[in-house]
Amino acid sequence: MTARVGRGWRTARAVIAPTLLYCVVVAFSVWHLRLLEQPAMGSGLYRVAAVAAAPALLAALSGGGGVARRYLLLLPPTLVGAIGVTTGHWPSRHLRGSDGYLTLVRHAVGGGVARWVHTVLPYDPSRLPDLRVVVLLATFVVFAALAAALIVFRAPFAASALALVPFLVTSTVFRLSSQTLRSALMLAIILTLVGVLAPRARRFGQLLAGGLAGGLALGVVALPGVAKAQFFDWQQVGKGAGKGTTVAYVWNQTYGPLRRPKEATTLLRVVSNRPTYLRTTVLTLFDGLRWVEGPWEGLSQPAGRITYPAGVLSGFTTKHVAAAGTVRIENLGLDSTWLPTPTETVTLDLPRSFGMVVRTVDGPIQTTNTLPIGATYSVVAVPPTPTSQELQAASVGTDATERELLDAQVQFPAWGAPGREAIVAGLFEQWFIDPALVRWKEAYARAYELTRRATNPYEVVVALEIEFQRSYHYDEKADYSHAADGPLPAFFLGTSRSGYCQMFSGTMATLLRMLGIPARVAEGFTEGRRLARSTISVIDDRAAHAWVEVDFGAYGWVPFEPTPTRTLPGTYSSSNPRFALTKPTKGSSGGTTAASPVPRIQCFLDGTCAGGKAGGGKKDGATGGGRAGREGAGSSGAAPTPPYRPGFVLSLLLIVGLAVLFLLAAKRLRLVRGRLVADARGAAAASRVELERYVLDQGVSGPIRTLTAEEFAVMLHREFGVDARAWARLATSARYGPANSVGDAARIRGESRAVRRDIAGRLTRGERTMGAFRLRSLLP
C-alpha cells in the first residue's frame, strides 16, 4: 500500500513541472496570438488551451506504462469536442450528405482557411466567425502537440519548436513592440524547457544546443525582409507615387463580382477615441436598377476651418455637441475628391492644399483637388449613439423626396398613412411593369410580411436589418449584373441569398422607401483595424463599404448595417453584438431595478414575431401602414423566451459526461463478458484478467501479466494487504488440472469477487474513483 501511494505521488510530481511549463508557454503565446484579432477574442484562447491539455494530463496521471497509447486513445474524442465547441457542429447528426457533419465541418474549416489567405490582419472576429474557427482550431492543434511533447513524451526540442510557433506567426505579420524583451523571454522559455526536460547526463550539451537554435531562430525573425510588417511597410504605401488608390470598384453599383487587388493597400490612418464609419458620399436616387448620387449642390469655400451651421445639424447633434470628439485623419493612399468624414460632423479643419471645398446639401464634403497624399485633417463630430428606446419613440423625417424612386418619378406614401396599401398597389400597377422592375412587387410583399407587426418605423428598419444579417451571407463573387428581372430583386428573392454591400444596402434602402420610411445609401469606409492598445485605426481598401442611412428626424441620418460580417459601433443596430435590447425599470422605491425586455425588438431578433419570418401569418387586409392599420398593434405581451443555446462550459461537460459513460460502459462490458464463461478453465482465465485490470487501474505497475497465480497472490498481499491464496489455488488447479465442473467455475468466480471486494474495502473513496476512470485496463 505504501509503495503504491509512493508511486502515485511520483507520477503526480513528474507531471507538475511539465504542466507549469505548459502554462507559461500558453500565457506567452496568448500574449502574441491575441494580436491577430481586434477586438481580441477574450478568453477563447485560454479555453482552447485547457481543452488541448486535457488528454495529455489524463494519460499521464493514469500512472504506469503505456502513457503514449492512452494519450492517442484520448486525442480523437478531444479533437471532436474542440471542433464542436469552435464550429458548433457535432457528430450527433448523420455524417455524410450535403448537410452531414463531415460536410459542414469541411466547409467551416475550408472557408476559414480561404479567408485567412485573403484577410488583412488583425481581423474582427465578430465580422469573420469562420476565420475565428480556423484560428482557434489551429491554436488547439499547436497546444495539444505542445502538451504531448511536454507531459507525455518529455521531448525538449519538440516542445521548444512548438513554443516558437505563435511567436513566429505574429513576428512575421506585425512589427511587435518591445521586440528585444519578447525575444529574451522566448529564449528564456526555450532554455527552461530544455533544462527541465533534458536528461541530467546530457543537460549541459542540450542547453547549449537549445540556446544556439533558439537564438538563431529569433535572430532570423528579427531580420528586415522576414518580418512582413517591415518588408511591406504600410505607412509607405501610396507615398512617393504622387497618386493614391481608388476604391470605385466597391462603390460603382454594377452588382457584378467584386474583383479586389490581390494585395491590400492602406488608404487612411485615423486617430480617434471611438471607432466610427467614415462616409464619403451618399446615393439619394434609385433609377430602377441602381442607386446614384443626387444633384450636385452645395456651398463652395476655400479649404480651412469649416463650421456646420446649426440649421444643418440634427437636434441630437446640437443637444450632444459637448460630447463631440476630435478625429484626425491622414490620407496615406486614397485617390478621391470626396472627403471621408464621420456622419454627424460639426467642424472641419482642412489644409489649404485641398483647394476649394463644397459642403453638399446632403452632408458630404467634396474637394476640387484630389486629396493630397500625406495630408492630415481634423474633424469634430458627435457619434450617432441614440438608444433603441429613443429610436422606437422617434418619428422619421417628413421630406417627401426621401421616399422617391425611379429617378424621383414615383413617391411612396409615408409609413402609417391612411389607405397606404391601396396607393402602393396602384403605384406597382402603373410604374413597375418593366421586366427589370416587375418583381419589386413580390419583393415588397415579402418585406411587408417581415415587418407587418411592427408598431413604429424603427422596428421596421431593425426587422429588415436582422433579416439580411441572419438569412443571407457575404459573397464577393456574387453576380447579379445580368439578371433579367433586375439585379436587386434577383438578389432579394433568389435562393442563393448571397451578395456583398452593394446588394445589401441597395435592396434595404429601396424596400424602406417602398414602406414609406426615408432612406438612402451611404458609401465610405468601416472603422478598419484598430492597433492594439491605441487610438489609431488603419483603413485599407478592404474597408471600403456601402451601408444604409435612415432619416429619424431629430436624430438625423442614422446608419444601419444590413451586410453580414459588418458591425456598426452603435448599439441601436442589430449588427452590433451589444445590441441594446433591455432598458432599466424603476422600482417602487424609485431605484433602478433589473432590466426588463423590449418585447417588440426582442421578438424580431428571435424571429418569433407573429407574421414575421417565423410567425408567417396572413395579411390582415389592413390598408394602413401604421399602428392602427396592423393587426395586434399596440399589444404588449410578455417577451418570448429566447431559444436555449448551451454554452462552452455546458458543451464541455457534455463531452466529458459522454466520455465517462463510454469508459464505464466499456469496463462493465468486459467484466460481464468474462463472467459468462461456463467452464472452470475459462472462469479461471477470466477472473485473472478481471483482477489484473482492476489492479492496473489502481496504479500498480510492473510485469503483472507474466506472474503465476501464486506470484500474483503474493503481489496482491504486498500492494493491498489482501489474502488471495484460495483464489490462486483454485485458478492453478483449474488451469493445469483435469477439466472441472460448472460448480468449480462458480467457486472461482466467487473467490475472485471476494478478493476484489477486499481490495476495494482497503482503498479510499478517492482511490476507487480514480481507478474507475483510468484507462490502462482498456489497453491491450
Buried (B, 14 or more C-beta within 10 A) or exposed (E): EEEBEEBBEEBEEEBEBBBEBBEBBBEBBBBBBBBBBBBBBEEBBEBBBBBBBBBBBBBBBBBBEBBEBBBEBBBEBBBBBBBBBBBEBBEEEEEEEEEBBEBBBEBBBEBBBEBBEEBBBBBBBBBBBBBBBBBBBBBBBBBBBBBBBBBBBBBBBBBBBBBBBBBBBBBBBBEBEEBEEBBEBBBEBBBBBBBBBBEEEEBEEBBEBBBEBBBEBBEEBBEEEBBBBBEEEBEEBBEEEEEBBBBEBBBEBBBBEBEBEEEBBBBBBBBBEEBBBBBBBBBBBBEBBBBEBBEEEBEEEEBEEBEBEEEBBBEBBBEBBEEBBEBBBBBBBBBBBBBBBBBBBBBBBBEEEBBEBBBBBBBBBBBEEBBBBBBBBBBBBBBBBBBBBBBBEBBBBEEEEBBBBBEBEBBBBBBBBEEBBEBBEEBBEEBBEEEBBBBBBBBBEBBBBBBBBBBBBBBBBBBBBBBBBEEBBBBBEBBBEEBEBBBBBBBBBBEEBBBBBBBBBBBBBBBBBBBBBBBBBBBBBBBBBBBBEEBBBBBBBBBBBBBBBBBBBBBBBBBBBBBBBBBBBBBBBBBBEEBBBBEEEEEEEEEEEEEEBBBBBBBBBBBBBBBBBEBEBEEEEBBBBBEEBBBBBEEEEEBBEEEEEEEBEEBBEBBEEEBEEEBEEEBEEBBEEBBEBEBBBBBBBBBBBBBBBBBBBBBBBEEBEEBEBBEBBBBBEEBBEBEBBBBBBBBBBBBEEEEBEEEBBEBBBBBBBBBBEBBBEEBEEEBBEBBEBBBBBBBE
